[in-house]
Amino acid sequence: MAEEHSELEERIIIKDQHTKEIDLVNRDPKHINEDVVKVDFEDVIAEPLGTYSFDGVWKTSYTTFTVSKYWCYRLLSAILGIPLAVIWGFLFALISFCHIWAVVPCIKSYLIEIQCVSRIYSLCIHTFCDPLFEALAKICSNIRVAVRKEI
């Protein structure tokens, strides 16, 4: 019984990510477009005090702007949304592929190779430069500086 329960949990955990439920109410849960796309009528068109159009024109303009923005967005997303999703999916798959199969292995290989070079470089520095600088330090350690004020 416990074995069947564990197997069921494992199947739930391994469940394909692509079939997960999406939220149709909150479509920007990470607030990616918080600053960019929130454009309302009042953000674009405003009449300053003393230069008002007719109330009917103002109301009709508001309705026209809001409805046309809404339906143009829906029409554009219906026509271009799926092709652009395919393009973006392909692009991010390509980026992931390059990162996984080229970038990370190159960096790991470089780090392995540079570690070997680093050891050789360190050995050369300790062999040749350390004795030189230690000798210079002993020579310079006996130098005394005295400051006198002459009147």
C-alpha positions, 0 to 999 in steps of 0.5 A: 500500500505504501509502495503504491502511494509512493508511486502515485506521489512520484507520478504527480511530481513527475507530471509534465510541466506543459500540461499544468493549469494556467490562471486565466484571471491573473495573467501576469502573476510575476508583474512583468508588464506592470509599468509598460502596458497600463495605458488608459484614456486618461494617460493619453488624452486630457483636456486642460481646464478651460479647453473642454470639448462637448460632453458627448464628444468626450464620452464618445472619444473615451468609449471609442478609445477604450473599445478600439484598444481592447478589440485591436489588442484581441485581434492582434493577439488572435492573429499574431499571438500563436506565431509569436509564441512559436518564435519566442518558444524557439528562441528561448529553446535555442538559448537554453540549448546553447547554454546547456550544450555549449556555454557551460561546458566551455566554461567548465573546460576553461576552468579546468585548463586554467587551474592547471596553468594557474598551478604552473604560474604559481610555481614559477612565481614562488620559485623565481620571484619570491626569493628576489623580493625577499632579498630586496625586502632584506636590503630595504629593511635597513633603510632609515628615513629621518626628517629634519626641519632646517631653519 
